[in-house]
Amino acid sequence: MLNLLKSELFRMRKRPQTWLLLVVAALFMALFYGGPTVATFFANDANAADLKQNISLVDIRDFGLSLNSLFGGIMLAIFAAGLFGNEYSWNTIRPLLARARSRSALLTAKLSAALLYTVAFTFALAALTVLFSFISTMVAGGDWGFTGERLLDVVWYTFGLVAVNLPYVALAMLAAMWAKSNAAGIGVAIGLSILEPSLFGIFGRFSFVEDIQKGGLNQNTVDLLSNGLTSGDGWINLIVTLIYTGIFVALAYRVFLRRDVTSG
């Protein structure tokens, strides 16, 4: 399995998509911070003070990092779907299986590669967010207010971002594998993240729906980021999130081990 993982990591480094997703995310965050930074020079005193507060390092968790859960999740769903969708579209799935010791070893290698990329991407995007906030604060002249305790909070929050992205990464891989399509993996993962809260918002006035929502994936990911990993409730949300991840991974093994790949 180790050789398969090395192969996946090598191909991951060589694929332009791996780096392009991070570049796109970085450009988006630069615009997200650049716009308010420029606006501080044209706004009145009250609005300028609010803008400086938003882009400052003090508010990095509520302003910049909170966006990473949405935008970063989309980028990771695209990447995860490609891990299997590309193999089918490029007709490379059969040569890969011929070289692999077993199907489960190949799937384990791909899941491990997805996990490593999720961690690396999420922390890289968080670091870029800190950098853009630092630059914006310096340019706009906002309040620094960034302490070691706040830095530790950023690290814990980033770990939470990794956790909330994992089930959608696993789901994107599962759907792409099942449908043999990148688009299916991306659509299912992103669609669930949008559809679930929308449906609960429509039917949430019923008490039994509220009870169901508490066990839903979206509600637990939202609560995990809100509660953090330093509280008991946050750890409960983490466990539920990992359970969903485990279910999607187990389904992926079941589908792939039974999949007929003789037709590509």
LINBELRA-V174719 format. One record per residue. RES is the residue in three letters. SS is DSSP state (2 for helix, 1 for strand, 0 for the rest). Layout:
{{RES/SS} {RES/SS}}
//
This chain:
{{MET/0} {LEU/2} {ASN/2} {LEU/2} {LEU/2} {LYS/2} {SER/2} {GLU/2} {LEU/2} {PHE/2} {ARG/2} {MET/2} {ARG/2} {LYS/2} {ARG/0} {PRO/2} {GLN/2} {THR/2} {TRP/2} {LEU/2} {LEU/2} {LEU/2} {VAL/2} {VAL/2} {ALA/2} {ALA/2} {LEU/2} {PHE/2} {MET/2} {ALA/2} {LEU/2} {PHE/2} {TYR/2} {GLY/2} {GLY/2} {PRO/2} {THR/2} {VAL/2} {ALA/2} {THR/0} {PHE/0} {PHE/0} {ALA/0} {ASN/0} {ASP/2} {ALA/2} {ASN/2} {ALA/2} {ALA/2} {ASP/2} {LEU/2} {LYS/2} {GLN/2} {ASN/2} {ILE/2} {SER/0} {LEU/2} {VAL/2} {ASP/2} {ILE/2} {ARG/2} {ASP/2} {PHE/2} {GLY/2} {LEU/2} {SER/2} {LEU/2} {ASN/2} {SER/2} {LEU/2} {PHE/2} {GLY/2} {GLY/2} {ILE/2} {MET/2} {LEU/2} {ALA/2} {ILE/2} {PHE/2} {ALA/2} {ALA/2} {GLY/2} {LEU/2} {PHE/2} {GLY/2} {ASN/2} {GLU/2} {TYR/2} {SER/2} {TRP/0} {ASN/0} {THR/0} {ILE/2} {ARG/2} {PRO/2} {LEU/2} {LEU/2} {ALA/2} {ARG/2} {ALA/0} {ARG/0} {SER/0} {ARG/2} {SER/2} {ALA/2} {LEU/2} {LEU/2} {THR/2} {ALA/2} {LYS/2} {LEU/2} {SER/2} {ALA/2} {ALA/2} {LEU/2} {LEU/2} {TYR/2} {THR/2} {VAL/2} {ALA/2} {PHE/2} {THR/2} {PHE/2} {ALA/2} {LEU/2} {ALA/2} {ALA/2} {LEU/2} {THR/2} {VAL/2} {LEU/2} {PHE/2} {SER/2} {PHE/2} {ILE/2} {SER/2} {THR/2} {MET/2} {VAL/2} {ALA/2} {GLY/0} {GLY/0} {ASP/0} {TRP/0} {GLY/0} {PHE/0} {THR/0} {GLY/2} {GLU/2} {ARG/2} {LEU/2} {LEU/2} {ASP/2} {VAL/2} {VAL/2} {TRP/2} {TYR/2} {THR/2} {PHE/2} {GLY/2} {LEU/2} {VAL/2} {ALA/2} {VAL/2} {ASN/2} {LEU/2} {PRO/2} {TYR/2} {VAL/2} {ALA/2} {LEU/2} {ALA/2} {MET/2} {LEU/2} {ALA/2} {ALA/2} {MET/2} {TRP/2} {ALA/2} {LYS/0} {SER/0} {ASN/2} {ALA/2} {ALA/2} {GLY/2} {ILE/2} {GLY/2} {VAL/2} {ALA/2} {ILE/2} {GLY/2} {LEU/2} {SER/2} {ILE/2} {LEU/2} {GLU/2} {PRO/2} {SER/2} {LEU/2} {PHE/2} {GLY/2} {ILE/2} {PHE/2} {GLY/0} {ARG/0} {PHE/0} {SER/2} {PHE/2} {VAL/2} {GLU/2} {ASP/2} {ILE/2} {GLN/2} {LYS/2} {GLY/0} {GLY/0} {LEU/2} {ASN/2} {GLN/2} {ASN/2} {THR/2} {VAL/2} {ASP/2} {LEU/2} {LEU/2} {SER/2} {ASN/2} {GLY/0} {LEU/0} {THR/0} {SER/0} {GLY/2} {ASP/2} {GLY/2} {TRP/2} {ILE/2} {ASN/2} {LEU/2} {ILE/2} {VAL/2} {THR/2} {LEU/2} {ILE/2} {TYR/2} {THR/2} {GLY/2} {ILE/2} {PHE/2} {VAL/2} {ALA/2} {LEU/2} {ALA/2} {TYR/2} {ARG/2} {VAL/2} {PHE/2} {LEU/2} {ARG/2} {ARG/0} {ASP/0} {VAL/0} {THR/0} {SER/0} {GLY/0}}
//
